[in-house]
């Protein structure tokens, strides 16, 4: 059973890594973004618990997780659009920051 889970997780991670490589997004940067969003989610739970422990509900937590996942989609959608239009990402970043 454990061997099957490890194999499935390895396949899933390989597919995700291949997708990010295809659209030229750094896997490390997306991982850092996901980690920071997880910290933000936990900090929100702690804050909510300190203010009013009865206020924490699973429905609110689900909405928070879904909103964080939607934030992760923003760079992916932008990268896919740039890939479809044959635009280099570094040029777009340099124009915006110069």
Long-range contacts (C-beta under 8 A, 24 or more apart in sequence): 22-83, 23-76, 23-79, 23-80, 23-83, 24-79, 24-83, 24-89, 25-75, 25-76, 25-79, 30-72, 30-75, 33-72, 33-75, 34-72, 37-68, 37-71, 37-72, 38-68, 40-68, 41-65, 41-68
